[in-house]
Amino acid sequence: MNQSTDTARRATAEKAGSYRWVILALNTGVQAAHACITTAVGTLAPFLIADLGLTKAMIGMAGGAVNIGMSFTAVLAGRLADKKGEKVVLVAGSLLTGIAIIITSQAASYSTLLTLLILTGAGASTPTPAGSKTIQRWFPEAKLGFALGIRQTGIPLGGFFGALILPLVAATWGWQAAMVTAGVLTIAGGVVYYFLYRESPAAQIESQNFRQKNTAGEWLFLRDINLWLVIFMSIIFIGAQFDMLTYLVLYLHDQVGLSVTVASACLAITQLGGIVARITLGFMSDTVFKGARKPALIILGVIMTATVLSLTLFNPGMPFWVVAVVSWFFGVSAMGWNGIFVALAMKLAGKEHGGAVVGFCLMIMQIGVLVFPPLFGLLIDITGSYQSSWITLAGAVLLGTLLIARVHEPGPETGRT
């Protein structure tokens, strides 16, 4: 890292003061608003099925359409955050996402719904790369894991509140009103961000340094095998996360005999577990592990493997407290890794390319979102049982854990520049 960037970072630590926490709250809120939209199809599924005459397979495709849109623009969002600044990316993304979901509320056919959801996803890719870049600039390395962990809680928070609010709005005024509500909240978040955001002292110098780089060398970090091991792990872990979100309620209802309401409460427990884990593991990686991100990911991988295998032992009559505990640890492990993963990827790529690497990772990760849930369901259809699906998923998670164990993580001051 050159001397001017070091100086700027020291200035950030001295001048940012308490306002860095305002920046963190803003980014977490914007992420939550977008997450509320990206989970809208799942929460509004019964209303969409009833009104548009959709099948469950069509609903699954509709949910994936948002992720397809995200994959198209994630890298661009990260590159723009590095070159033009995070503010323009986040504000523009919030406006695009909010307007797109409002327009989607007027869809009268399945094909129109899919097309508009892809457009919605195109804007929804912006908070992760741009927001991560913002936190990287405002927070010193010693607090980066904790800060990114908090920022990443916006995803389960948005999903949690979206699941509470949107169905109530839909039940009263229709799913169209629920989508409009989510859109208005997202646009409002972008407007608030526009007026309250401040650029960190390091941002201007970093942007100048970025522009002085040779364009041909901007993606050299992709030659690092360690980064690719982390990316392959993320594909598996995000796949496990979406398997949990898609099938846990169905499994607990079909296999354990819980009512849909109680099974949904267990899914809410997983979300809360993910929120706690993202904050706790971020803090631990900064303090207990002294800035190392790899140990926390290995721990989560081991917990997730054991948790998934324990699900194969469930049967009717299983005590609820056991189901709740397992659900909690499933959420801790399947949803708690994202912030640590972002911190590790940014460390491997180098601080000047933080937005680009997060955007690239977000794009590649969508493979797990689009592939794992259909394969999980296909195994259920073929075998007539969830057991083979859980065992296969546990094997995949174990593979992901072994991949991350092979990563050579640079020390806190020896990453790329």
N, C-alpha and C positions, 0 to 999 in steps of 0.2 A: 504494500500500500504506500502511495507517495506521501510526502511530508504535508502537502497542502490538505489532503483528505484527512490525515491524522489531526491536523490543527482544527479543521472544521468539526470533527467529531468531539474533540475536547471542548470546543465552544458550545456544541449542542448540550453536552452534559452539564455545563455551567449555566447556560442561559435558559434551557428548556423548563427547568423547575417543575412546578406542579402542572403546567399546561400540557405536558406530555400525557397526563392521565385524561385530560379532556380529549386529546387526539385519539387515545386508545378507546375511550367511550364512544366517540363519533364513529370510528371504524367498526367497532363491535355492533353498534346500532344499525349501520348501513348493511353489514353482513347479515344481521338477523332479518332485516326487511326483505332482502333478496332471498334468504332461505325460506321465508314464509311463502314466497311465490314459487320457488322450485319444488316445494312439497305440496303445493296447492292441488295438483291432480290427484294425489293419493288421498288427501283429506276430503276432497269433494267427489271422489269416485262414485259413491252411491247416487248422488244427484245427477252426475253426468250420464251414468248408465240409464237411469230412469228417463231422463229428458231427451237424450240423443240416441237411445237404443243401442248402446255400445256393449260389446262382450268384454269379459275380463281380459282376454288377450289384447283387445283394442285399447283398453285402459292401460295395460302394461306398456304398450307402444307409445301411448300418449305421454306417460311419465318419462320414458326414455327420450322423447323428442326434445325436452328441455336440455338434457345432457348432450344431445347431438349438437344443438345450437351452441352450447358452451364450448364444445371441442373445436368449433370453427374459429372462435375468436379469442380463446384463452392466451395463445402466444402473442397475438397482436396487442391484447390488453397489457400484457407484461412488458412488451417492447415499448409501447407508448408511455407506460409508467416510468421506465428508465430514461427515456429521451425527452418527454414533454412534461413529466411531473404527474404525481398521483391524483391531484385534485381534478384535473380535466377528465381523467379516465373515470374516476368514481362518480363524478357528477353526471357526465354524459351517460355512463352505464346505468345509473339510477333512473334517469329520465327515459332512456330507451326501454328498459325493463318494465317500468311502471306503465308507460304508454302502450307497450306491446301487450301486456296482460289485460289492460282495459279494453283494447281492441279485440283480444281473444274472447272476452266475455260476450261478444256479439256473434260468435261462431254458431252457425246453424247446421253444419255438417261435420262429419268426422275428418274429412280431408282438409277442410278449412281450419279446424281445431289443431291438427298436427302441424300445419304450415305456420300458424301463428305462434304455437308453442316453441317451435324451433327458433323463430325470431325473438321470442322472449328469452330463450336461453342464450342467444347471442349477446344480450346485454348483461345477463346474470353471471357471466364469467368474470366480470371486472373486479368485484370486491376482493377476491383472494389474492391475485398478484399485486394489484395496486395497493390494497390495504396492508399486505405484508411488507411491501416496500416502504410504506409510510412508517410502520412500526420500526423497521430496521434503521431508518434515519433518525427517529426521535429517541430511541432507547439504546443505551450502551450495551455492549456484548454481554456483560455480566447479568443483565436483566432481560435479555432478549427472549429467552425461552419462556419465562413467566409471562411477558407481555404478549407474545404470539399465542400462548396458551389461552389467555383471556380473550384475545381477539377471535380466536377460532371457536370460542363458546357461542358466538353469534349464530353458528349453523344449527346446533341443537336447540338453542333458545328460540330461534325463528321457527323451527319445526314444532317445538312444544307449544308456543303461543298460537301458531297457525292452526294446529290441530284443535286448540280450544276455541278460537274465535271464528274461523271461517265456516265450520259446519253450523254454528249457531246463526250466523248471518244468512247462510244458504237456506236453512230450515225456515227462516222468517221471510226472506225476500227473494230467495232463489240463488243458484250458484253464480249467476251473472253478477249479482250484487256483491257476492263474496270476492270474486276476482277484481272487481272495481275497487273494493275496500283495500285489498292487498296492493293494488297498483297505486292508489292514492298515498298509502303509507310509504311506499318506496320512493315515490316522487318527493314527498315531504322530507324524507331522510336525505335525499340528494340536495334539496334546497338548504336545509339546515347545515349540511356539510359545507356547502359553498360559502356560507356567511361566517362559519366558525373556524374553518380550517386555517392554519398558519403553516407556512413553509419552514422547515427546520433550518438552522444555520448551516448545516452541511449540504443541503440539497443543491444550492446553486453551484458550489464547487464541484460536487459529484457529477452534476449534469454537464459541466464544462469538460471534465475529464472524460466522460463517456463520449462526447462528441469528438474529442481528439483521438479516440481509439480508431485503429484501422478496422473498417467494416468487416474485412475478411477474417479478423480474429475475434469477433464478438461472440461467436458460438464455440470457441475452443473448449469451453467447459464440457461440451457434449462428448469429448474424447475421453473423459474420465470414467473408467470402469466402475469406480466407487459410486458415482452419481447414478449410473445405470442400474447397479444393484439396488440402490435406494428406490429408484423408479419402479423396478419390477416388484419390489416389496409393496409399494404403494398400490399397484394394480390389484394385488391379492388382498391387501387389507381393506381397500375401498369396496372390493367385491364382497368380502365378508360383512362389511357394514351394511351394504344394501341387501344382502341375503337376510340379515337380521331384521331390517326395517320392513322387508317384504313378507317374510314367512313366519316370524316369531309368533304373531298373534294367531295366525292360522294353525300353527303347530300346537300351541297351548290349548286352543279350542278343540282341535281334532284329537290330539294325543292324550292330553291331561284332563279334558272335559271341562275346562274353565269356560265361563260365559264370555261372550265377545267383550263385554264391558270390563270384566276382571282381567282378561288377557291384554286388552288395550292399556290397562293400568300398568301392567308389567312392561309394556313397551315404553310407557312414560318413565318408568323407573330406569330403563336403559338410557334414556335421554339425559336424565338427571345424573346418572353415573358418568356419562360422557362429559358433561359440563364440569363436574368435580375433578375428573381425571385430567382434563386439558389444563386446568389451572394448577393442580397439585403436581403433575408430572413436569410441567414447565418450570415451576419453582424448584423442584428437586434437581432437574437437569442443570439449572443455574448454580445451585448451592451444593447439594450433596455430591453430584457428579462433576462439579467445577467446570461447567460449560460444555461437557460432553453430552451429545444427544443420543448416541448409539445405545448406551446401556438401558435407557428408558424404553426405547423401541423393542429391545430384546425382552425386557420384562413383560411388556404388554403382549408380545407375541406368544410367550409361554402361557400367560394367563388366558389368552384367547383360545389357544389350542386346548387347554384343559377344560375351559368352559364349554366349548363346542362339543367335546367328547362327553361331558357330563350330561348334555341334553339328550344323548342317546339312551340314558338310563331312566328318563321320565316315563311315568305310566299313570293311569287314572288313579286318583286317590292320593297323589303326591301332595304332601303338606304345602300350603301356600307359602309359608316362610322360606322353604327351600327354593321354590320357584322364584320368589322375589330376590333372594340372594344371588342365585345363578343369573337372573336377568340383570341385576346390578353389575356383576362382574363382566357380563357380556357387553354391557354398555360401556363400562370402564375401558375395556380392551379394544372393542370394535370401533369406538368413537373417540377414544382418548389420545390417539396417536397423531392426529393431524397437525397440531401446532408444533410438536417436536420434529415431525417429518419436514415441515416447511423450514424450520430453523436449520436442520441438517443440510437440506438441499441448497439453501442460500449460503451456508458456510462453504460447501464444496464448490459452488459456482463462483463465489467471490461477491463482495458487497455491491460492486457497480452493476452486476447483472442479476440482482435479486429479483426484480420484476419479471425479467425474461425467463429465468429458470423456473419460477413458480408457475408462470403461465404455461410453459412447456410441460411441466409435470402435470398440471391440471388437465391439459389436453390428453396426454397419454393415459392418465388415470381413468378416463371415461371408458376405456376398454373393459376395466373391471366392472363398472356400473352396467354396461350394456351386455356383458357376457355371463357373469356369474349368476344373477337371478334366473335367467332363462334356463341355464344348465342345471341349476338346483331344482327348479320345477320339473324339468324333463326327467331327471332321475326319479323324482317322486312318481311321475306318471308311469315310468317304465317298471319300477319295482313295487309300486303300491305302498311305499313306506318312506318315512322321512329319514330313517336310520342311515341309509347309504349316502344320502345327501349330506348329513351332518359329518359322517366319517370322512367323506371326500373333502369337505370344506376344512376339517381339522388338518388333514394332510397338506392341503394347499397353504394354510396359515403356518404350519410348521416349516414348510419350504421357504416361505417368505421370511420367517424368523432366522433360518439358517443363512439366507442371502444377506440379511442385514448384519449378521455376525461376522461376515467376511469383509465388511466395509472397513477401509482404513480411514478413520476420521482424523483430520488435522486438528492440532491444538487450537485454543481460542485465538491465538495471534499468528497462526501460520497458514490461514486459508489463502485462496487465490486472491489476486488483486488485479 
